[in-house]
Amino acid sequence: MRRSSAFKPSSLLLFMDKQKEQPKKPKLTNMLLLLVAVLLISQFFFSNQGDKTPQDDIPQGPILLEPVKDNFAQGQVVTIRITNTTDSPLTIPSNCPENPLEVSRFTGTTFEPISATTESSCANIHDTVIAPQDSEILSFQYWSNALFGELGRYKVTLGEVSSPEFEIVEPGFFRQIGRTFFYKPIYNALVFLIDVMPGHSLGFAIIALTLFLRLILLAPSQKAMNSQRRMQVLQPKLAHIREKYKGNQERIAMETMALWKEHKVNPFGSCLPLLMQFPILIALFYVIQNGLNPDQTFLVYPFLEHVDLTAVSTNFLGILELMDPNLYVLPLIVGALQFFQMKLATFKNKGQAADKSEKKDLGSEMEIANKSMVYILPVMIAVFTASLPAGVGLYWATSTLFAVGQQFVANKKN
């Protein structure tokens, strides 16, 4: 029998030996760990977090100003931490449509003041109130590119208090990759859909974008679901192999590989749908959080420069404000859909009988953990949804509903 180059017996034998020494991690747990890892990696591509300016460089006084980073990549939203060291509340006026704090740029010999105005509605831009002995982050979200679009050194001033200097630098290689291949295409696709939707509805644009992306990914994600379903159907045979060749790990590995090859199963294929969606989900989060204001038009492709971003309707069906988190309704819907999809993915046909060895496996720690994750993971996703802008939750709900339909097809086919 010719062995597939994708799976080597020696590698599988080593893997199974390790599994024998320690409890097996459930597949869904691995998927959850993968989710956490991708979210952490995403911070490297898109986030504004970074090393804080050393405290020794911050001018001392009743008000402290410090940029959250020593440098920002060109195109990032600049944010400033303001600390109120007094015993009274401090209010920082928004100054809308002008920028909220004074900004100066180093011109080669001295710092020269610069200013900008926003075309966004000032109704959505509020004063910053800081409690005594507390700090708040002030964002230049609506003025960032207009003020900090050029490379160089900057500082901000509030009254007589100035912040330490910070720099605007060129984006790194990986940030450029993330911006070029994920953020900008999704951003422009959403801008295009907003432009053609009735009432320039952000909600319907997100739904249309979700369906479009799911259709693009239909073939690989359906293949992964079919593979996952076949893998589940093969569990009785795999249990029979483990029982038949108990103690002979090399023979178990060879027979398992032969079974996978015969039924065209990739044991790692079930992670593919999640892997494909994570970059899209992360990019969409930052598009909704920062991108839908006129200051970000430098990201728009030339053929979309006519789109008026001030006309975007962020209220969906009169019940969801898509720019803000929704704490109850949307998380419950997303959690319920995720639970239903996972139950479908683990559904067993009536004719799928288990032999004694499989029944023993069903009582194992791995099987119990897998069953637990069917309930735990939807709850965790619901909690994540409650902490994100409702627009991201709307994407996830639409995407999961589409996945439910795909799972029905996969279950019927297998």
N, C-alpha and C positions, 0 to 999 in steps of 0.2 A: 504494500500500500504506500502510495506516495504521500509524504507528509507535507501539510500546508506550511508555507514559510512564516505564516502569521503566528503559529503556535509550535513551540519546541518542547518535546517531552521532558528534556532536562530542566527547562525553566518551570514547567508545570509541576514536575516532581519536587523541585525545591520549594515551590509555593505550597504544595500539599503537605510537605514535611513540616513547614512552618505552621500551617494551619493545625496540624496534629498536636503541636506543642502548646498552642494557645487557642482560646475560644475564637470562633469565627465571628467576624464583624458582619452585621447584616448589610445587605445591599443598599437599603434605604439610608442607613447610617452613613455609608460611604458617600451617597449622593448629597446628604446634608453637609458633611465635611467639605465636599467639593463646592457647595454653594458658599460656605463661609470663606473658603480659600479664594474663590473668584471675586467675592465682594471686597476682600482685602487687597487683592491685586488691582482691582478697579481704582482703588484710591491712588495708586501709583500713576494711573493714566489721567484721571480727571479731577481729583479732589483739590481743594485749596489748602489742605492741612500741610503742615511742615514744621521745621524747627522754629521755635519761637525766638524772637530777638532777646539776647541776654538781658537780664534785669538790670545789670550795671549800666547799660547804655540808655536806660529810660529816664528822662528828666523827672525828678521828684517834685511833687506838688499836690494840691488838693485834687487835681485831675491827672491821670496818667494815660498817655496815648502810646500804643505799641502795635505795629503791624503783626499779624499772626504768623508771618514768615519774613525771613530776611530777604527773600526774593520771590517773585511771582513769574510764572511763565507768561509770555505774551499771549493775551486772549483770556487768561484767568480772571475771575472776579476778585478784585482787591478787597480785603476785609481788615478792619482795624478794631482792636480791643480797647475799650474805654473803661477805665476803673475810677469809680467815685470813692475817694478816701475820706469824704466828709461825713457828717452825721445827718445830712439832709438829702432828700431826693434830688437828683440832677436830671434835667430835661434837655436833650439835644434836639433843637428844631430841625425838621427835615429840609427846610429851605427850598422845597420843591417849587418850581422845576429846576432850580439851581442845585449844584452838588452840596451835600450836607456839611462837609468840612472844607476848610481852605486847603488847596493842594498846590505844591510848588515843585517845579522840575529843574534839575541842575542843567544849566546851559553851557557849562565849560568854565565859567568864572564865578557864578553865583546862582542861587536858587530864585527862579522867576515864578510868580504866581500864575496859575492857569485855571480856567473854569469851563463849565459845560452846562448845558440844559438838556432835559429829557423830554421826549414827546409822549411818554407814558402818562396815564391819568394819575394826577396827584392824590386822587381819592384812595388809591391803593398804597400810598407811601405815607407812613406815619412818623411822628416824632419818636425818638428813642428815650425812654425813661429808665434811669438807673437808680436802684435803691441805695441807701447809705452802705458804704463798705462793700459794694458789690461791683460786678463787671458785666458788660454787655458787648456783643459783637455788632459793629456797625458795618453794613455792606454797601459798597459802591456799585451794586448790581446794575442800576439804571444809568450809570455814568462811567462805568469802568473802562470801556474801550475808548470813549471820547477823551477821557483824561489820561489813561495809562496805555494808550495804543502804541506808543513809541518806546523803544528800548532806552534805558537810562536810569538815573537815580532820582528818587522822589522822597518827599516827606509831606505829612499833613499837619495842620495847625488848628487848634481850637482856642480862640482868644489869644492868650500869651503863651500857651503851652504847645510845644511842637513834639512830634514823634521822632524817634531815630530814623535815619535814612533807610530806605529799602530800594531794591532794584527790580526793574522789569527786564527779564532775560529771554533769550530765544528758547522755545520749547525743545525739550529733549527728544531723542529719536523715538522712544516708545510712546511718548505723549503725542507726537506728530502722527504716528501710525494709528493710534486710537482715534485721534481727531479726524484724520483724513478718511479712514475706511469705515468708521462706525458713527461717530458723532455727526459730522457734516452731512453724510447721506441721509441719516434718519431725520436730522433737523430740517433739511431741505424738502424731504418727502412730506413731512408734517406741514411745513409752510405751504407747499403746493396744495395739499388736500384741504387745509384751512381755507385757502383762497377759493376753491371750487365748491365747498360745502355751503348749503343754505345758511345764511346768517353767520358765516365764517365760524362755525361751531367747532371748538377744539375737541369736544366729546366725540362727535361723529367722525372727525378726522382721525382720532386715535383708533376708533373701531375699524375704520377703513384701512389704516396703516397696519393694524394687527392682522387683519384678514389677508392683506397683500403679502406680508412677511410670512405668514403661515403657509400660504400657497406656494411661495418660493421654496420654503423648506419642507414642503409636503412629502416629496419622494424620500429624502433621507430620514425624516422623522417617522414616516410610516414604515420604512424598512426596519428602523430601530425598534419600533413597537412590535412588529411581527416577530423579530428576533427574540425580543423579551418574552413574548407570549409562547413561542416555541420552546424557549428555555424552560418556562414553567411547566409546559406539557411534558417535557422530557424528565422532570424530576423523578417519577417512579423508576424509569430506566436507569438514571444515574444512581439512585439509591440501590437498585439491584446490582449494579456494577460494584459499588462500594462493599456490598455484603458478600458478593460472589468471590471477589479478589481481596478480601480483607487481609491486611498485613503485607500485601504486595503493592506498594505505592507506585512502582514503575508501571506495572500492568494496569492499574487503575487509571493512571495518567494516559496511557496509550489508548485504552478502551474509551475513555471519556473524550479524547480528541477525535477519535474515529466517529463517535456518536455525534459530536458537534459538526464534523465535516459532512457526515451523511445527511443531516437535517439542515445544513447551511445556517448554523447558529454561531453568532459572535457573542461570547459571554460578557464582553465589555460594551456591547452596542446599546444597552439600555440607558447609558449615561449620555448618549449623543443628543437627544432632544433637549435636555437641560443645558448641555454645553453650548448648543447653538443659540439658545435664547438668552443666556447670561449677558453677553456683550450688548445685545439689543436692549435688554431690560436696563442695564446700567446707563447706556447712552441716553435712553428715553427719559430716565430719571433726571439727568442733568439738563436735558433739553427743556423739560417742563419746569424744572427748578430755576434755571437761569436764562434760558434762551429766548423765551417768547416776549421780548421787549425790544424796542427800536434800537437800543444800544448794541444789539448783537447782529445787526444787519450786515456786518462785515463778513459773516459766515454764509450769507445767502449767495447762491449761484447767480450769475448775471441774468439769466432769463426769468428770475423770480424777484428781481430788484423792485418791481412795481408793486409788490404785495405790501399792504398797509398793516403792520403788526399791531397798530393801536386799535384796529377794528376786531380783533380776536374776541370771540365770546367764550369765556372760560366757565360759564355756568351750563351744566348739562341737565336738560329736562326740568329745569327749575328746582332741582333737589340736591345737586352735587356741585360744589365749587371745586373745580379740578386742580387748582393751584394749591389748595390747602388739604391737609389730612382729613379723612373722614373716619371717625372713631368707631362707628357702630355698624351701619348698614352694609357698606362695601366690604369691610373685613369679614363679616358673616357670610356674605355671598361668595367671596373668594375662597374662604375656608371650606364652605360646603361643596363648592365645585371641585376643589382639590381633593377632598375626601371621596367624593363620588368617582372621580377619575382614578384614584388609587385603588378603590374597591373594585372597579372594573378591571384594572391591571392585574389584580390578584385573584380574580374570579375563577373558580374551577367548574368545569362542565360536570353535569351529573354522571356522565360516563367515564369521568377521569378517576378511576379507582386507584387506591393506594395499597401497596403491599405492606407486609409487616414492617419491613425496614423503613419504609417511608413514614408509616405511622409513628415509628420511633423518632424519626427526624422531626415530625410535626410537634413533638413534645420537647424538642431541644431548645437550648437557650437562643440559638439563632432564629428559629421560627417564631418563638415568643417575642423576640425583639422586633422582628419584621412586622408582626401583627400589631405591636405597640406603636410602631412608627406610622402605621396607617392612620392612627388617631392623633399622634403627637405632631407629625409634620404639618398637617393642615392647620392646627392651632398655631404653630410657630409662624407659618406663612400669613395667617390672619393678623397676628401681632405685628409682623413686618409691614403689612398693608396699612395698618392703622397709623404707622409712623411715617409713611411716605405720602407725597401728594396724591390726591385721589385720581389724578390722571394716570399715574403708574398702576394703581389698583384696577382701573378700568381696563388697561391693557392686559393685565394678568388675568382678569376675569374673562375677557373675550378670548384670550389665548387658551385658557383652560377649558372653556366651553367648546372650542374648536377641537382640542385634544380629546375631549369626551367622545365626540363623533368619530375621530380617528380610532379611538380605542374600541368602539363598537365594531368598526370594520375589521380591526386586527383580531378581535375575539371571534368574530364570525368566520374569518378566513382560516383561523388556526383551530 
